[in-house]
Amino acid sequence: MTDILVSAYNLKGIDPSRHSIRIHPAGKVDEAFRILFSPA
């Protein structure tokens, strides 16, 4: 697994430099779907 979706409100407790995965913040469900299903 290389990517993870995290609520934007919970992101402040996560240190991205400590993890080898890409963290994508999403504030709303529609933002999460946009991240998941957008063309790369």
mmCIF entry with sequence, helices, sheets and N, C-alpha, C, O atoms, coordinates in Angstrom:
data_MODEL
# 
_entry.id   MODEL 
# 
_entity.id                         1 
_entity.type                       polymer 
_entity.pdbx_number_of_molecules   1 
# 
_entity_poly.entity_id                      1 
_entity_poly.type                           'polypeptide(L)' 
_entity_poly.nstd_linkage                   no 
_entity_poly.nstd_monomer                   no 
_entity_poly.pdbx_seq_one_letter_code       MTDILVSAYNLKGIDPSRHSIRIHPAGKVDEAFRILFSPA 
_entity_poly.pdbx_seq_one_letter_code_can   MTDILVSAYNLKGIDPSRHSIRIHPAGKVDEAFRILFSPA 
_entity_poly.pdbx_strand_id                 A 
# 
loop_
_entity_poly_seq.entity_id 
_entity_poly_seq.num 
_entity_poly_seq.mon_id 
_entity_poly_seq.hetero 
1 1  MET n 
1 2  THR n 
1 3  ASP n 
1 4  ILE n 
1 5  LEU n 
1 6  VAL n 
1 7  SER n 
1 8  ALA n 
1 9  TYR n 
1 10 ASN n 
1 11 LEU n 
1 12 LYS n 
1 13 GLY n 
1 14 ILE n 
1 15 ASP n 
1 16 PRO n 
1 17 SER n 
1 18 ARG n 
1 19 HIS n 
1 20 SER n 
1 21 ILE n 
1 22 ARG n 
1 23 ILE n 
1 24 HIS n 
1 25 PRO n 
1 26 ALA n 
1 27 GLY n 
1 28 LYS n 
1 29 VAL n 
1 30 ASP n 
1 31 GLU n 
1 32 ALA n 
1 33 PHE n 
1 34 ARG n 
1 35 ILE n 
1 36 LEU n 
1 37 PHE n 
1 38 SER n 
1 39 PRO n 
1 40 ALA n 
# 
_struct_asym.id          A 
_struct_asym.entity_id   1 
# 
loop_
_struct_conf.conf_type_id 
_struct_conf.id 
_struct_conf.pdbx_PDB_helix_id 
_struct_conf.beg_label_comp_id 
_struct_conf.beg_label_asym_id 
_struct_conf.beg_label_seq_id 
_struct_conf.pdbx_beg_PDB_ins_code 
_struct_conf.end_label_comp_id 
_struct_conf.end_label_asym_id 
_struct_conf.end_label_seq_id 
_struct_conf.pdbx_end_PDB_ins_code 
_struct_conf.beg_auth_comp_id 
_struct_conf.beg_auth_asym_id 
_struct_conf.beg_auth_seq_id 
_struct_conf.end_auth_comp_id 
_struct_conf.end_auth_asym_id 
_struct_conf.end_auth_seq_id 
_struct_conf.pdbx_PDB_helix_class 
_struct_conf.details 
_struct_conf.pdbx_PDB_helix_length 
HELX_P HELX_P1 AA1 LEU A 11 ? GLY A 13 ? LEU A 11 GLY A 13 5 ? 3 
HELX_P HELX_P2 AA2 PRO A 16 ? ARG A 18 ? PRO A 16 ARG A 18 5 ? 3 
HELX_P HELX_P3 AA3 VAL A 29 ? PHE A 37 ? VAL A 29 PHE A 37 1 ? 9 
# 
_struct_conf_type.id          HELX_P 
_struct_conf_type.criteria    ? 
_struct_conf_type.reference   ? 
# 
_struct_sheet.id               AA1 
_struct_sheet.type             ? 
_struct_sheet.number_strands   2 
_struct_sheet.details          ? 
# 
_struct_sheet_order.sheet_id     AA1 
_struct_sheet_order.range_id_1   1 
_struct_sheet_order.range_id_2   2 
_struct_sheet_order.offset       ? 
_struct_sheet_order.sense        parallel 
# 
loop_
_struct_sheet_range.sheet_id 
_struct_sheet_range.id 
_struct_sheet_range.beg_label_comp_id 
_struct_sheet_range.beg_label_asym_id 
_struct_sheet_range.beg_label_seq_id 
_struct_sheet_range.pdbx_beg_PDB_ins_code 
_struct_sheet_range.end_label_comp_id 
_struct_sheet_range.end_label_asym_id 
_struct_sheet_range.end_label_seq_id 
_struct_sheet_range.pdbx_end_PDB_ins_code 
_struct_sheet_range.beg_auth_comp_id 
_struct_sheet_range.beg_auth_asym_id 
_struct_sheet_range.beg_auth_seq_id 
_struct_sheet_range.end_auth_comp_id 
_struct_sheet_range.end_auth_asym_id 
_struct_sheet_range.end_auth_seq_id 
AA1 1 ASP A 3  ? SER A 7  ? ASP A 3  SER A 7  
AA1 2 ARG A 22 ? ALA A 26 ? ARG A 22 ALA A 26 
# 
loop_
_atom_site.group_PDB 
_atom_site.id 
_atom_site.type_symbol 
_atom_site.label_atom_id 
_atom_site.label_alt_id 
_atom_site.label_comp_id 
_atom_site.label_asym_id 
_atom_site.label_entity_id 
_atom_site.label_seq_id 
_atom_site.pdbx_PDB_ins_code 
_atom_site.Cartn_x 
_atom_site.Cartn_y 
_atom_site.Cartn_z 
_atom_site.occupancy 
_atom_site.B_iso_or_equiv 
_atom_site.pdbx_formal_charge 
_atom_site.auth_seq_id 
_atom_site.auth_comp_id 
_atom_site.auth_asym_id 
_atom_site.auth_atom_id 
_atom_site.pdbx_PDB_model_num 
ATOM 1   N N  . MET A 1 1  ? 0.856   -1.169 0.000   1.00 0.00 ? 1  MET A N  1 
ATOM 2   C CA . MET A 1 1  ? 0.000   0.000  0.000   1.00 0.00 ? 1  MET A CA 1 
ATOM 3   C C  . MET A 1 1  ? 0.903   1.233  0.000   1.00 0.00 ? 1  MET A C  1 
ATOM 4   O O  . MET A 1 1  ? 1.825   1.335  0.809   1.00 0.00 ? 1  MET A O  1 
ATOM 5   N N  . THR A 1 2  ? 0.635   2.158  -0.903  1.00 0.00 ? 2  THR A N  1 
ATOM 6   C CA . THR A 1 2  ? 1.487   3.342  -1.010  1.00 0.00 ? 2  THR A CA 1 
ATOM 7   C C  . THR A 1 2  ? 0.755   4.634  -0.696  1.00 0.00 ? 2  THR A C  1 
ATOM 8   O O  . THR A 1 2  ? 1.393   5.659  -0.452  1.00 0.00 ? 2  THR A O  1 
ATOM 9   N N  . ASP A 1 3  ? -0.579  4.606  -0.697  1.00 0.00 ? 3  ASP A N  1 
ATOM 10  C CA . ASP A 1 3  ? -1.373  5.811  -0.461  1.00 0.00 ? 3  ASP A CA 1 
ATOM 11  C C  . ASP A 1 3  ? -2.423  5.529  0.607   1.00 0.00 ? 3  ASP A C  1 
ATOM 12  O O  . ASP A 1 3  ? -2.890  4.400  0.759   1.00 0.00 ? 3  ASP A O  1 
ATOM 13  N N  . ILE A 1 4  ? -2.783  6.575  1.342   1.00 0.00 ? 4  ILE A N  1 
ATOM 14  C CA . ILE A 1 4  ? -3.835  6.455  2.341   1.00 0.00 ? 4  ILE A CA 1 
ATOM 15  C C  . ILE A 1 4  ? -4.619  7.758  2.383   1.00 0.00 ? 4  ILE A C  1 
ATOM 16  O O  . ILE A 1 4  ? -4.048  8.841  2.258   1.00 0.00 ? 4  ILE A O  1 
ATOM 17  N N  . LEU A 1 5  ? -5.928  7.645  2.559   1.00 0.00 ? 5  LEU A N  1 
ATOM 18  C CA . LEU A 1 5  ? -6.796  8.808  2.730   1.00 0.00 ? 5  LEU A CA 1 
ATOM 19  C C  . LEU A 1 5  ? -7.027  9.005  4.225   1.00 0.00 ? 5  LEU A C  1 
ATOM 20  O O  . LEU A 1 5  ? -7.322  8.053  4.948   1.00 0.00 ? 5  LEU A O  1 
ATOM 21  N N  . VAL A 1 6  ? -6.891  10.238 4.677   1.00 0.00 ? 6  VAL A N  1 
ATOM 22  C CA . VAL A 1 6  ? -7.092  10.568 6.082   1.00 0.00 ? 6  VAL A CA 1 
ATOM 23  C C  . VAL A 1 6  ? -7.980  11.794 6.146   1.00 0.00 ? 6  VAL A C  1 
ATOM 24  O O  . VAL A 1 6  ? -7.867  12.706 5.326   1.00 0.00 ? 6  VAL A O  1 
ATOM 25  N N  . SER A 1 7  ? -8.856  11.805 7.121   1.00 0.00 ? 7  SER A N  1 
ATOM 26  C CA . SER A 1 7  ? -9.679  12.992 7.325   1.00 0.00 ? 7  SER A CA 1 
ATOM 27  C C  . SER A 1 7  ? -8.777  14.195 7.552   1.00 0.00 ? 7  SER A C  1 
ATOM 28  O O  . SER A 1 7  ? -7.797  14.112 8.293   1.00 0.00 ? 7  SER A O  1 
ATOM 29  N N  . ALA A 1 8  ? -9.102  15.299 6.924   1.00 0.00 ? 8  ALA A N  1 
ATOM 30  C CA . ALA A 1 8  ? -8.276  16.502 7.053   1.00 0.00 ? 8  ALA A CA 1 
ATOM 31  C C  . ALA A 1 8  ? -8.202  16.970 8.492   1.00 0.00 ? 8  ALA A C  1 
ATOM 32  O O  . ALA A 1 8  ? -7.226  17.603 8.895   1.00 0.00 ? 8  ALA A O  1 
ATOM 33  N N  . TYR A 1 9  ? -9.225  16.662 9.265   1.00 0.00 ? 9  TYR A N  1 
ATOM 34  C CA . TYR A 1 9  ? -9.256  17.079 10.662  1.00 0.00 ? 9  TYR A CA 1 
ATOM 35  C C  . TYR A 1 9  ? -8.346  16.229 11.541  1.00 0.00 ? 9  TYR A C  1 
ATOM 36  O O  . TYR A 1 9  ? -7.891  16.688 12.589  1.00 0.00 ? 9  TYR A O  1 
ATOM 37  N N  . ASN A 1 10 ? -8.078  14.997 11.125  1.00 0.00 ? 10 ASN A N  1 
ATOM 38  C CA . ASN A 1 10 ? -7.186  14.106 11.878  1.00 0.00 ? 10 ASN A CA 1 
ATOM 39  C C  . ASN A 1 10 ? -5.743  14.184 11.402  1.00 0.00 ? 10 ASN A C  1 
ATOM 40  O O  . ASN A 1 10 ? -4.861  13.574 12.007  1.00 0.00 ? 10 ASN A O  1 
ATOM 41  N N  . LEU A 1 11 ? -5.496  14.904 10.357  1.00 0.00 ? 11 LEU A N  1 
ATOM 42  C CA . LEU A 1 11 ? -4.156  14.967 9.783   1.00 0.00 ? 11 LEU A CA 1 
ATOM 43  C C  . LEU A 1 11 ? -3.168  15.678 10.692  1.00 0.00 ? 11 LEU A C  1 
ATOM 44  O O  . LEU A 1 11 ? -1.971  15.398 10.632  1.00 0.00 ? 11 LEU A O  1 
ATOM 45  N N  . LYS A 1 12 ? -3.633  16.579 11.520  1.00 0.00 ? 12 LYS A N  1 
ATOM 46  C CA . LYS A 1 12 ? -2.714  17.341 12.367  1.00 0.00 ? 12 LYS A CA 1 
ATOM 47  C C  . LYS A 1 12 ? -1.998  16.468 13.392  1.00 0.00 ? 12 LYS A C  1 
ATOM 48  O O  . LYS A 1 12 ? -0.976  16.886 13.935  1.00 0.00 ? 12 LYS A O  1 
ATOM 49  N N  . GLY A 1 13 ? -2.506  15.266 13.673  1.00 0.00 ? 13 GLY A N  1 
ATOM 50  C CA . GLY A 1 13 ? -1.851  14.367 14.607  1.00 0.00 ? 13 GLY A CA 1 
ATOM 51  C C  . GLY A 1 13 ? -0.912  13.380 13.950  1.00 0.00 ? 13 GLY A C  1 
ATOM 52  O O  . GLY A 1 13 ? -0.329  12.537 14.632  1.00 0.00 ? 13 GLY A O  1 
ATOM 53  N N  . ILE A 1 14 ? -0.753  13.467 12.633  1.00 0.00 ? 14 ILE A N  1 
ATOM 54  C CA . ILE A 1 14 ? 0.077   12.518 11.891  1.00 0.00 ? 14 ILE A CA 1 
ATOM 55  C C  . ILE A 1 14 ? 1.309   13.225 11.352  1.00 0.00 ? 14 ILE A C  1 
ATOM 56  O O  . ILE A 1 14 ? 1.210   14.292 10.747  1.00 0.00 ? 14 ILE A O  1 
ATOM 57  N N  . ASP A 1 15 ? 2.459   12.629 11.575  1.00 0.00 ? 15 ASP A N  1 
ATOM 58  C CA . ASP A 1 15 ? 3.710   13.169 11.042  1.00 0.00 ? 15 ASP A CA 1 
ATOM 59  C C  . ASP A 1 15 ? 4.044   12.431 9.745   1.00 0.00 ? 15 ASP A C  1 
ATOM 60  O O  . ASP A 1 15 ? 4.507   11.291 9.795   1.00 0.00 ? 15 ASP A O  1 
ATOM 61  N N  . PRO A 1 16 ? 3.815   13.063 8.568   1.00 0.00 ? 16 PRO A N  1 
ATOM 62  C CA . PRO A 1 16 ? 4.030   12.366 7.295   1.00 0.00 ? 16 PRO A CA 1 
ATOM 63  C C  . PRO A 1 16 ? 5.480   11.948 7.055   1.00 0.00 ? 16 PRO A C  1 
ATOM 64  O O  . PRO A 1 16 ? 5.722   11.014 6.290   1.00 0.00 ? 16 PRO A O  1 
ATOM 65  N N  . SER A 1 17 ? 6.424   12.595 7.670   1.00 0.00 ? 17 SER A N  1 
ATOM 66  C CA . SER A 1 17 ? 7.825   12.245 7.439   1.00 0.00 ? 17 SER A CA 1 
ATOM 67  C C  . SER A 1 17 ? 8.194   10.910 8.099   1.00 0.00 ? 17 SER A C  1 
ATOM 68  O O  . SER A 1 17 ? 9.229   10.331 7.769   1.00 0.00 ? 17 SER A O  1 
ATOM 69  N N  . ARG A 1 18 ? 7.376   10.423 9.012   1.00 0.00 ? 18 ARG A N  1 
ATOM 70  C CA . ARG A 1 18 ? 7.664   9.163  9.692   1.00 0.00 ? 18 ARG A CA 1 
ATOM 71  C C  . ARG A 1 18 ? 7.137   7.955  8.934   1.00 0.00 ? 18 ARG A C  1 
ATOM 72  O O  . ARG A 1 18 ? 7.420   6.818  9.311   1.00 0.00 ? 18 ARG A O  1 
ATOM 73  N N  . HIS A 1 19 ? 6.375   8.184  7.872   1.00 0.00 ? 19 HIS A N  1 
ATOM 74  C CA . HIS A 1 19 ? 5.748   7.083  7.154   1.00 0.00 ? 19 HIS A CA 1 
ATOM 75  C C  . HIS A 1 19 ? 6.266   7.018  5.722   1.00 0.00 ? 19 HIS A C  1 
ATOM 76  O O  . HIS A 1 19 ? 6.620   8.040  5.134   1.00 0.00 ? 19 HIS A O  1 
ATOM 77  N N  . SER A 1 20 ? 6.306   5.826  5.173   1.00 0.00 ? 20 SER A N  1 
ATOM 78  C CA . SER A 1 20 ? 6.781   5.657  3.798   1.00 0.00 ? 20 SER A CA 1 
ATOM 79  C C  . SER A 1 20 ? 5.627   5.620  2.802   1.00 0.00 ? 20 SER A C  1 
ATOM 80  O O  . SER A 1 20 ? 5.794   5.159  1.673   1.00 0.00 ? 20 SER A O  1 
ATOM 81  N N  . ILE A 1 21 ? 4.452   6.105  3.217   1.00 0.00 ? 21 ILE A N  1 
ATOM 82  C CA . ILE A 1 21 ? 3.299   6.151  2.337   1.00 0.00 ? 21 ILE A CA 1 
ATOM 83  C C  . ILE A 1 21 ? 2.896   7.594  2.103   1.00 0.00 ? 21 ILE A C  1 
ATOM 84  O O  . ILE A 1 21 ? 3.251   8.483  2.876   1.00 0.00 ? 21 ILE A O  1 
ATOM 85  N N  . ARG A 1 22 ? 2.153   7.818  1.029   1.00 0.00 ? 22 ARG A N  1 
ATOM 86  C CA . ARG A 1 22 ? 1.650   9.162  0.734   1.00 0.00 ? 22 ARG A CA 1 
ATOM 87  C C  . ARG A 1 22 ? 0.303   9.337  1.428   1.00 0.00 ? 22 ARG A C  1 
ATOM 88  O O  . ARG A 1 22 ? -0.589  8.500  1.288   1.00 0.00 ? 22 ARG A O  1 
ATOM 89  N N  . ILE A 1 23 ? 0.163   10.411 2.164   1.00 0.00 ? 23 ILE A N  1 
ATOM 90  C CA . ILE A 1 23 ? -1.052  10.689 2.910   1.00 0.00 ? 23 ILE A CA 1 
ATOM 91  C C  . ILE A 1 23 ? -1.828  11.777 2.182   1.00 0.00 ? 23 ILE A C  1 
ATOM 92  O O  . ILE A 1 23 ? -1.298  12.859 1.929   1.00 0.00 ? 23 ILE A O  1 
ATOM 93  N N  . HIS A 1 24 ? -3.090  11.491 1.842   1.00 0.00 ? 24 HIS A N  1 
ATOM 94  C CA . HIS A 1 24 ? -3.948  12.434 1.141   1.00 0.00 ? 24 HIS A CA 1 
ATOM 95  C C  . HIS A 1 24 ? -5.057  12.891 2.088   1.00 0.00 ? 24 HIS A C  1 
ATOM 96  O O  . HIS A 1 24 ? -5.895  12.082 2.485   1.00 0.00 ? 24 HIS A O  1 
ATOM 97  N N  . PRO A 1 25 ? -5.076  14.167 2.453   1.00 0.00 ? 25 PRO A N  1 
ATOM 98  C CA . PRO A 1 25 ? -6.156  14.639 3.321   1.00 0.00 ? 25 PRO A CA 1 
ATOM 99  C C  . PRO A 1 25 ? -7.434  14.867 2.523   1.00 0.00 ? 25 PRO A C  1 
ATOM 100 O O  . PRO A 1 25 ? -7.395  15.361 1.396   1.00 0.00 ? 25 PRO A O  1 
ATOM 101 N N  . ALA A 1 26 ? -8.566  14.502 3.121   1.00 0.00 ? 26 ALA A N  1 
ATOM 102 C CA . ALA A 1 26 ? -9.868  14.719 2.503   1.00 0.00 ? 26 ALA A CA 1 
ATOM 103 C C  . ALA A 1 26 ? -10.815 15.251 3.567   1.00 0.00 ? 26 ALA A C  1 
ATOM 104 O O  . ALA A 1 26 ? -10.994 14.632 4.616   1.00 0.00 ? 26 ALA A O  1 
ATOM 105 N N  . GLY A 1 27 ? -11.415 16.393 3.293   1.00 0.00 ? 27 GLY A N  1 
ATOM 106 C CA . GLY A 1 27 ? -12.317 17.007 4.253   1.00 0.00 ? 27 GLY A CA 1 
ATOM 107 C C  . GLY A 1 27 ? -13.747 16.527 4.114   1.00 0.00 ? 27 GLY A C  1 
ATOM 108 O O  . GLY A 1 27 ? -14.502 16.529 5.086   1.00 0.00 ? 27 GLY A O  1 
ATOM 109 N N  . LYS A 1 28 ? -14.123 16.117 2.918   1.00 0.00 ? 28 LYS A N  1 
ATOM 110 C CA . LYS A 1 28 ? -15.492 15.672 2.652   1.00 0.00 ? 28 LYS A CA 1 
ATOM 111 C C  . LYS A 1 28 ? -15.447 14.386 1.842   1.00 0.00 ? 28 LYS A C  1 
ATOM 112 O O  . LYS A 1 28 ? -14.422 14.040 1.255   1.00 0.00 ? 28 LYS A O  1 
ATOM 113 N N  . VAL A 1 29 ? -16.557 13.695 1.819   1.00 0.00 ? 29 VAL A N  1 
ATOM 114 C CA . VAL A 1 29 ? -16.634 12.437 1.080   1.00 0.00 ? 29 VAL A CA 1 
ATOM 115 C C  . VAL A 1 29 ? -16.411 12.665 -0.412  1.00 0.00 ? 29 VAL A C  1 
ATOM 116 O O  . VAL A 1 29 ? -15.749 11.859 -1.066  1.00 0.00 ? 29 VAL A O  1 
ATOM 117 N N  . ASP A 1 30 ? -16.955 13.753 -0.958  1.00 0.00 ? 30 ASP A N  1 
ATOM 118 C CA . ASP A 1 30 ? -16.769 14.001 -2.385  1.00 0.00 ? 30 ASP A CA 1 
ATOM 119 C C  . ASP A 1 30 ? -15.306 14.281 -2.716  1.00 0.00 ? 30 ASP A C  1 
ATOM 120 O O  . ASP A 1 30 ? -14.856 13.958 -3.815  1.00 0.00 ? 30 ASP A O  1 
ATOM 121 N N  . GLU A 1 31 ? -14.564 14.868 -1.796  1.00 0.00 ? 31 GLU A N  1 
ATOM 122 C CA . GLU A 1 31 ? -13.123 15.061 -2.016  1.00 0.00 ? 31 GLU A CA 1 
ATOM 123 C C  . GLU A 1 31 ? -12.401 13.721 -2.033  1.00 0.00 ? 31 GLU A C  1 
ATOM 124 O O  . GLU A 1 31 ? -11.483 13.517 -2.828  1.00 0.00 ? 31 GLU A O  1 
ATOM 125 N N  . ALA A 1 32 ? -12.810 12.811 -1.161  1.00 0.00 ? 32 ALA A N  1 
ATOM 126 C CA . ALA A 1 32 ? -12.196 11.483 -1.122  1.00 0.00 ? 32 ALA A CA 1 
ATOM 127 C C  . ALA A 1 32 ? -12.443 10.743 -2.432  1.00 0.00 ? 32 ALA A C  1 
ATOM 128 O O  . ALA A 1 32 ? -11.532 10.115 -2.973  1.00 0.00 ? 32 ALA A O  1 
ATOM 129 N N  . PHE A 1 33 ? -13.684 10.814 -2.950  1.00 0.00 ? 33 PHE A N  1 
ATOM 130 C CA . PHE A 1 33 ? -13.975 10.167 -4.230  1.00 0.00 ? 33 PHE A CA 1 
ATOM 131 C C  . PHE A 1 33 ? -13.196 10.810 -5.365  1.00 0.00 ? 33 PHE A C  1 
ATOM 132 O O  . PHE A 1 33 ? -12.770 10.114 -6.287  1.00 0.00 ? 33 PHE A O  1 
ATOM 133 N N  . ARG A 1 34 ? -13.002 12.111 -5.321  1.00 0.00 ? 34 ARG A N  1 
ATOM 134 C CA . ARG A 1 34 ? -12.233 12.794 -6.356  1.00 0.00 ? 34 ARG A CA 1 
ATOM 135 C C  . ARG A 1 34 ? -10.785 12.315 -6.345  1.00 0.00 ? 34 ARG A C  1 
ATOM 136 O O  . ARG A 1 34 ? -10.184 12.116 -7.400  1.00 0.00 ? 34 ARG A O  1 
ATOM 137 N N  . ILE A 1 35 ? -10.229 12.130 -5.151  1.00 0.00 ? 35 ILE A N  1 
ATOM 138 C CA . ILE A 1 35 ? -8.850  11.644 -5.029  1.00 0.00 ? 35 ILE A CA 1 
ATOM 139 C C  . ILE A 1 35 ? -8.753  10.203 -5.526  1.00 0.00 ? 35 ILE A C  1 
ATOM 140 O O  . ILE A 1 35 ? -7.811  9.844  -6.233  1.00 0.00 ? 35 ILE A O  1 
ATOM 141 N N  . LEU A 1 36 ? -9.733  9.382  -5.151  1.00 0.00 ? 36 LEU A N  1 
ATOM 142 C CA . LEU A 1 36 ? -9.696  7.968  -5.520  1.00 0.00 ? 36 LEU A CA 1 
ATOM 143 C C  . LEU A 1 36 ? -9.874  7.735  -7.002  1.00 0.00 ? 36 LEU A C  1 
ATOM 144 O O  . LEU A 1 36 ? -9.185  6.898  -7.585  1.00 0.00 ? 36 LEU A O  1 
ATOM 145 N N  . PHE A 1 37 ? -10.793 8.465  -7.626  1.00 0.00 ? 37 PHE A N  1 
ATOM 146 C CA . PHE A 1 37 ? -11.187 8.140  -8.995  1.00 0.00 ? 37 PHE A CA 1 
ATOM 147 C C  . PHE A 1 37 ? -10.732 9.141  -10.045 1.00 0.00 ? 37 PHE A C  1 
ATOM 148 O O  . PHE A 1 37 ? -11.159 9.055  -11.196 1.00 0.00 ? 37 PHE A O  1 
ATOM 149 N N  . SER A 1 38 ? -9.880  10.084 -9.676  1.00 0.00 ? 38 SER A N  1 
ATOM 150 C CA . SER A 1 38 ? -9.381  11.030 -10.680 1.00 0.00 ? 38 SER A CA 1 
ATOM 151 C C  . SER A 1 38 ? -8.282  10.362 -11.502 1.00 0.00 ? 38 SER A C  1 
ATOM 152 O O  . SER A 1 38 ? -7.525  9.547  -10.974 1.00 0.00 ? 38 SER A O  1 
ATOM 153 N N  . PRO A 1 39 ? -8.188  10.697 -12.783 1.00 0.00 ? 39 PRO A N  1 
ATOM 154 C CA . PRO A 1 39 ? -7.121  10.128 -13.603 1.00 0.00 ? 39 PRO A CA 1 
ATOM 155 C C  . PRO A 1 39 ? -5.755  10.614 -13.126 1.00 0.00 ? 39 PRO A C  1 
ATOM 156 O O  . PRO A 1 39 ? -5.592  11.779 -12.764 1.00 0.00 ? 39 PRO A O  1 
ATOM 157 N N  . ALA A 1 40 ? -4.809  9.740  -13.128 1.00 0.00 ? 40 ALA A N  1 
ATOM 158 C CA . ALA A 1 40 ? -3.464  10.061 -12.621 1.00 0.00 ? 40 ALA A CA 1 
ATOM 159 C C  . ALA A 1 40 ? -2.658  10.862 -13.594 1.00 0.00 ? 40 ALA A C  1 
ATOM 160 O O  . ALA A 1 40 ? -1.511  11.207 -13.309 1.00 0.00 ? 40 ALA A O  1 
# 
